[in-house]
Amino acid sequence: MTLFIRKILGSLLILSFVQIAQATTIQKFEFKDIVNISELIVQGEVVDVSSFASADLVYTRVLIKVDDVLKGPHPGEFIELDFLGGNQNGKSVQIAGQDIPIYGERGFYFIEDLSMNAVNPLTGWGQGHFIIVQDAKGKEYLEKQMQYDSDEIVELANKKSSLATKLRNMKFSSTLVEKAYFNPTTPEQLRDAVMGMVSGAH
C-alpha cells in the first residue's frame, strides 16, 4: 500500500532533556483523496486521553469509542490512536500545529494506516479530523481541524539526534501542494460523500 504521509511541524520543543526545532510540510488533499488514502474511517466519541513516554519522546494516546465504520475493517468497540506530544512525569513535548482530539468530542476520524507509528495518525494531519458540534438550536455541523502554517518552516537543528532519525523514518514530505477541494459541512453530507465514494470504488 502506497503511503502518502504529509506532516507539518511548525516548531517542536522538547522540555527537560532535549530542545529541538522541527518542521515539515503537509500536502493539502482534496476530500476524495482523503477518503481514498485512509485505511479506516470511523465515527465515534473520545472517551479517554492519556500520555505515555517512549525513549526520549512523549505521546498522547486517544481512546475512541467507535459508533460506526464508514470505511475499512471494523476495529472493535474501541480504537487507540497515538499522537506525538504531551506531558509525562515532568517531561513535555509540544508540537506547534499538532491536532490531538480532546476528551468528550464526537467526530469523524480518517486514519491513514493503523500499522504505522506516525506523528499524527490522522490522514493529512488535521485534514482527516472532523468534529461534530451543535449550534444554539441543536443542529449538528462539522468543525474541520486544519491547524498548520505553511510559512512556519524551519530546519531540524540536530539531524543526528534520535528524534531526527525517528522523524525521517516517518516518511515526511518536503513539498507543499495546495489544492481546492470539497469540504462537507454536516455529518450527513460527510457520511453520504464517503459512502458514495467507497461504494463507487467497488
C-alpha positions, 0 to 999 in steps of 0.5 A, spaced: 500 500 500 502 506 497 503 511 503 502 518 502 504 521 509 504 529 509 506 532 516 507 539 518 511 541 524 511 548 525 516 548 531 517 542 536 520 543 543 522 538 547 522 540 555 527 537 560 532 533 556 532 535 549 530 542 545 529 541 538 526 545 532 522 541 527 518 542 521 515 539 515 510 540 510 503 537 509 500 536 502 493 539 502 488 533 499 482 534 496 476 530 500 476 524 495 483 523 496 482 523 503 477 518 503 481 514 498 488 514 502 485 512 509 485 505 511 479 506 516 474 511 517 470 511 523 465 515 527 465 515 534 466 519 541 473 520 545 472 517 551 479 517 554 486 521 553 492 519 556 500 520 555 505 515 555 513 516 554 517 512 549 525 513 549 526 520 549 519 522 546 512 523 549 505 521 546 498 522 547 494 516 546 486 517 544 481 512 546 475 512 541 469 509 542 467 507 535 459 508 533 460 506 526 465 504 520 464 508 514 470 505 511 475 499 512 475 493 517 471 494 523 476 495 529 472 493 535 468 497 540 474 501 541 480 504 537 487 507 540 490 512 536 497 515 538 499 522 537 506 525 538 506 530 544 504 531 551 506 531 558 509 525 562 512 525 569 515 532 568 517 531 561 513 535 555 513 535 548 509 540 544 508 540 537 506 547 534 500 545 529 499 538 532 491 536 532 490 531 538 482 530 539 480 532 546 476 528 551 468 528 550 468 530 542 464 526 537 467 526 530 469 523 524 476 520 524 480 518 517 486 514 519 491 513 514 494 506 516 493 503 523 500 499 522 504 505 522 507 509 528 506 516 525 506 523 528 499 524 527 495 518 525 490 522 522 490 522 514 493 529 512 494 531 519 488 535 521 485 534 514 482 527 516 479 530 523 472 532 523 468 534 529 461 534 530 458 540 534 451 543 535 449 550 534 444 554 539 438 550 536 441 543 536 443 542 529 449 538 528 455 541 523 462 539 522 468 543 525 474 541 520 481 541 524 486 544 519 491 547 524 498 548 520 502 554 517 505 553 511 510 559 512 512 556 519 518 552 516 524 551 519 530 546 519 531 540 524 537 543 528 540 536 530 539 531 524 543 526 528 539 526 534 534 520 535 528 524 534 531 526 527 532 519 525 525 517 528 522 523 524 525 521 517 523 514 518 516 517 518 516 518 511 515 526 511 514 530 505 518 536 503 513 539 498 507 543 499 501 542 494 495 546 495 489 544 492 481 546 492 477 541 494 470 539 497 469 540 504 462 537 507 459 541 512 454 536 516 455 529 518 450 527 513 453 530 507 460 527 510 457 520 511 453 520 504 460 523 500 464 517 503 459 512 502 458 514 495 465 514 494 467 507 497 461 504 494 463 507 487 470 504 488 467 497 488 
